[in-house]
């Protein structure tokens, strides 16, 4: 694949990540979006539908993951990196969803900050931000 086409596709995939973030209020059910914009340390947890929240959080995680894997493939063109990254994303999802569910079901003001950060790893493409420089460094030293 031509380098220009690859860079163009990477740019389009980054735009998709930006669009997911920009239209998160429209695309996804997440009462915590406005909750964490306010002074959340001093207010009660918002009303929520747990199954719907988990479904939309999972959908957002999957969308970010698929786009991130596409970006990683276009940049490195290595199926081994994609398989390893997919495994990392799967393990991260399972390990992060457990405390996420705990905090959603048992909200406690003392745990809001930890919940905020766990939720952030599920709904933002932080995996890409961590994996991209790691694989770049790996490729440089190989």
N, C-alpha and C positions, 0 to 999 in steps of 0.2 A: 504494500500500500504506500502510496506517495506520502512524503512527510507533510506536505501542505494539507492534504486531505485528512491525515491523522490529527494534525494540530487543529484543523477546523472542527473535526468531530469532538475532540477534547473540549474545545471552546463551547460547542453546543451542549455537551453533557454538563459542563459547569453552569451554563445558563439554566438547564433543567434543575440543578440543585438550588440555584438562586430563586427560581420560580416556585419551587416547593416551599422554600422559606418565606417568600413574599406572600404567597396565598395560603399559608397554613391555616388561617382562621376560616377560610372558605372550604378548603379541601378536607380538613380533618376535624373530628370531634375531640376537643381537648379543653376542658374547663380550666386546666392549670395554666394555659397561655396567659389569660388575664390575671389569674391569681398571683403568678410570680412577677407580673409587671407592677403589682401594688406592693404595699408594705406587708408582705405575707407573714412576717414573723409575729405579727400582732393580730392576725385575723384567723378565723376558723377555716378549715379546709372546705372547698366548694362542694356542692352537691354534684354527684357524678354517677354515671351508669358504668359499672366496672367492666362488664363484658364489652360494651361499645368502646370504652376507652382503651382497653387492651387490644381490641381489633384494629382500631385506627392507629394506635401506636405501632403495632406490628406492621401495618400497611406502610406507614411512613418509614419505618426501619428498612423494610424490604425494598422500597423505592430508592432510598438513599444507598442501600447496599448494591443493588443492581447497577445504578449509575456509577457508583464508585468503582465497582469491578470493571465496568466498561472503560473508565478513565485509566485505571491501572493497566488494562490490557493494551489500550491504544498507545500508552507511553512506553511500556516495557516489552510488549509482544512476547510474553513468556507464559505459557499455560501453567507451568509449575507455580509461578507467583500467584496466578489467579486461583488455583486450587488451594494453596496455602492461605490466601486472603479469605476465600470463602469459608474455610474451616475456622479461621480466626473470628470472622463475623458470626458464624453459627455459635461458637463457644461464647462469644461476648453476649449474644442475644440471650442465650439460656441463663448465663450467670447474672446478667443485669435485669432480666425479667422477674426473677425470684424476689429480689429486694424491692423492685418496682411494685409488684403486686402486694407485698407486705405493707409498704407505705401507703398505697391506695386504700387498702382495706382497713388498716390501722393508722389513721393519720394522727400524728402527734407534733405539736409545735416545735418541740426540741429536735425533731428529725427533719424538718422542712429543708434545711440547707443540704443535707445529705441526699434527700429525695430529689431536690432540684438538680443536683449534679448527676445522679443516676439517670434521671429522666432525660437530661441533656445528651448523655451518651447514646440513648435510644433514639432520639428524634433528630439529632444533628449528624452530619457526616464527619464526625470526629475521627472515625476509623481511617478515613482517607487522609486526613491531615497527619495522622501518625504513620500510616503505612507508606505514603508516597516518599517522604525523605528517607525512611528506613530502607526501602528497596533501592532507591537511588544510591545510597551509600553502599549497599550490598553489591550493586552492579559495578560501582567504581572500584571496589576492592577485590572483585573476582577476576 
